[in-house]
Amino acid sequence: MDGLTLDELLAEEAQLLTLPYMVVKLLSMTDDPDADLSELAELVSCDAVLSAKVLRIINSAYYALPKKIDSINTAVNLVGLRRLRELVLATQVGEVFKGIAAGSLNVRSFWENSYLAAILARDFAHALKLDEDRLFAVSLLHHLGIMVMLQRMPVQMARIIQQARADEQELQVQELAQLGYTHADVAAGLMAQWQLSDYFVEVCQYHHRFYQAPNHAADAAVIHLADVMAQEMSPLMSLQGLEDEADLAVYDYVTLAPSAVDSLARQALVERANAGMLLQ
């Protein structure tokens, strides 16, 4: 199956990824500023497995709660609906990652990297007064293109990764040279297939070329910086070194002091501990 065109890779009959209902529901809430989050607790409570996963995380050492929480409604009162939505979304997207056989890629490390990038993107967005809910969501999803390419074109992608390392190039440079498209194109195609909003399609499409994004350049820049930083902070990431420096133009959009960026990075590392639990 190596050497597929973008259309072949994204052909409806060949699509290998489907989004769980809960992810679709949460993403629609993320896109709707008037969404009623109060129904979220009821939706989660009706799913025993999901409830157990979320409660396990909330009862973990990270939250350091004074007593064990045994209901979603109680959890909402303690951590809030926004944080509950993040945990549920990350749990469900983690299930998507678990279902992908990506050959030599360490899926767990790749997932932890994506989760860490999402935490960074959320916190950068908060500091910059951008939409932190949407940035958290799109950051969890934006590298699924790599997963699909590794699954459907393992030999070709192994060559691309090897050549990128040998030439000290970013992954997308070799993807474009050898395939004519990049993992960003694949991710954008997936977002479109899943009928997500133009926001998700654009930010995925332009997260390496954020300065060319027609409507959401600042958001794409946040994803770019969060992604690069997450790779730097994830020593087990198997693609480490393929994108180890941020495009300096990113700081035209992420206008935070270096000390603020460092502080947010330290906070994100603490939350990364949750990533492993989300895959259990």
ABEGO torsion letter per residue (X at the ends): XBGBBAAAAABAAABABBBBAAAAAAAAAAABAABBAAAAAAAAAABAAAAAAAAAAAABAAAGBABBBABAAAAAAAAEAAAAAAAAAAAAAAAAAAABBAEABBAAAAAAAAAAAAAAAAAAAAAAGBBAAAAAAAAAAAAAAAAAAAAABAAAAAAAAAAAAAAGBBAAAAAAAAAGBBAAAAAAAAAAAAGBBAAAAAAAAAAAAAAABAAAAAAAAAAAAAAAAAAAABAABAABGABABBBAAAAAABBBBAAAAAAAAAAAAAAAAAAAAAAX
